[in-house]
Amino acid sequence: MSNSARLVFSLVVVSALALVAALYLGPVPLAHPFAGDDETKTIVWQIRFPRALTAWLVGAALGLSGAALQGLLRNPLADSGVLGLSGFAALGAVMAFAFGFAAFAPAAALAFALFAAVLVTALGWAHRGPASLVLIGVGLSSTAGGLIALALNLAPNPGALADLVNWTLGSVEGRSLNDVALVGGFLAAGATLILFGARGLQALTLGEEAAAAIGANVTRTRALVVLGAAACAGGATAVAGVIGFVGIAAPHLVRAASGHDPARLLLPSALAGGTMLVCADIGVRLLPTDTELKLGVAAALIGGPIFALIAARLASRSADA
């Protein structure tokens, strides 16, 4: 068995264990989560199982989109949050919720994420540099944050503001199997597009001109990955709100074991992202606080230092070079 296959197998096992642990652990401890009494069935199958599965799918979507964007842009700091995709997806959903079109929130999140992906990719290619790309993404994220605040300020239904603010902090609390189906559908669509562009990602490790010289269709690869990443980020944000840094941390944790191959990195990143978010959600449920810590806040507290570490390592390598 190759190193890549062993890595995938290990991550599948760890993911399964994390999902099972999510059924056992929570504010109400269960010695036997598969017991037949009605109370246990309600807690496990109507509350904990949909929540855990939603967390896993959201994490997988963010991990996959982050790995795809990092391979496409050849920048380990790229992900849907840093590049503004999640922020614009949140903007679309917030506008739908705030102005009474909640049924269109998933479609709005996807459309806004796609717009941000196309914009940041076009600007990034025009400026030709990872530093410029990150700055563009930060600018787009800041713009999205300002527009979200504006939408909340102008919302005609002030009673919905508290719920909307909580949603922008990111959470999978109270999610149902309908949410599982929604994010799962977006993830399946996005993963299909990204996997069709996987061979192009391998060619792009040689550079855009060299990839074109060996027959890779760079334009097609770019379109597939951008659309796929937008579908993943839009679906994840529409269901769970804004959860940052998973798309950076997950690929970083498995990159060395994947041989630094952007195509082989995709599946392990999805599995790692799903496992990370399930574990983080278990953690926020077990914290002895009066109000449950939001999952997006926990992800930022964990992922922020990882982002800083990656940035510091890149700066050190650039200085040594």
C-alpha positions, 0 to 999 in steps of 0.5 A: 500500500502506498503512503498516499493510500495509507494516509487516506485509510488512516483518515477514514478511520479517524473520521469514523471514530470522530463521528462515533465519539460525537454520538457519545459525547455531549452535555448529556452523557450517554453510556450506550448511544445505540440503546433502544429507549425513545429519549436516547434515540431522539438525542442521538438520531435527531440531534447529535447525528445530523449535527456531527454529519453536518460538521464533517461535511462542512469541514470536508468542503472547506478542506477540499476547497482550500487544497484546490485553491492552494494547488491552483494558485500555488500558494499555501496561504490560499483558502476560501476564507482568506480569499474572500469566498466565505465572506462573500458567501456569508454576505449573500446569505445574510442579505437573503435572511435580512430582507426576508428571502431565507429560502434563497439563502443557499443560492445567494451564498453560492452566487456570491461565493462564485463572484468572489472566486472569479474576481480574486482569481482574475485579479490574482493572475493579473498581479502575478504574485502570492503576496498580491493575491493574499492582499486582494483576498484580505481586501475582499474579505474586509469588503464583505465584512463591511457589506454584511454590517451594512446589510444588518444595519439596513435590515427591515426586520430588527428582530432577526439581527441577533440570529443573523449575528450568531449565524455569522459566527459559524455554528452547526447547532440544531442542524437537521438531515435537510442541512446534511442533504444541502451541504452534501449536494454542494460538496458533491457538485464541487468535488466533481468539478475539482476532481475533473481539474485535478490533472491540470493542478498537477501540471500547474506545479511546473508553472502556467506556461510550462503546463500549457506547453505540455498540453494542459488546458489551463483555462479549463482547469482554472474554471473547474477549480474556481467553480468547484471551490465556490460550490464547496464554500458556498454550500458550507457557509449557507449551512454553517455560517462563516468558519475560517482557517479550516481550508488552510490548516487541513491541507497543511497537516497532510501535505507532506504525507501526500508528497506535495502533489496537489491532486493527491492532496485533495481527498486527504484534505477533505477527510482532515477538514471533516475530522477537524471540524467534528472534533472542534464541535465536540470540544465546544459542546463539552466546554463548561460555559453557560453559552455554547462557544460558536464553532466559527470562533473555535475554528478561528482560535485554533486556525489563526495560530496555524495560519501565522505559523505557515506565514512565518515559515514561508517568510523564513524560506523566502529570506533564506532563498 
